[in-house]
């Protein structure tokens, strides 16, 4: 098994969502992550705050951010185990973020 990172962008806007929408979304995430844990595929993960900065270029120009649009902001990450890249993509297809037009980036983690 290889290690992969799923990076989450966009999805439910917690600032404008109702309490019921947040509760339903969180239950879908919990169920999905619980299933990954039962399968021995969950490494771990966390939600991230909105506060951040971007450092860019050789001058390390700093801009407040992290990003202009919510769909560009990384809102969280999850480490998973999969047999190969295609299986990691298949696992990502079940992510609850797609219920809210979110984005999942799948990346392999290099382990030395």
PyMOL commands that set and color helices and strands:
alter all, ss='L'
color gray80, all
select helices_A, chain A and resi 19-38+70-72+85-92+96-100
alter helices_A, ss='H'
color red, helices_A
select strands_A, chain A and resi 2-9+42-47+52-56+61-65+74-82+103-108
alter strands_A, ss='S'
color yellow, strands_A
deselect
rebuild
show_as cartoon
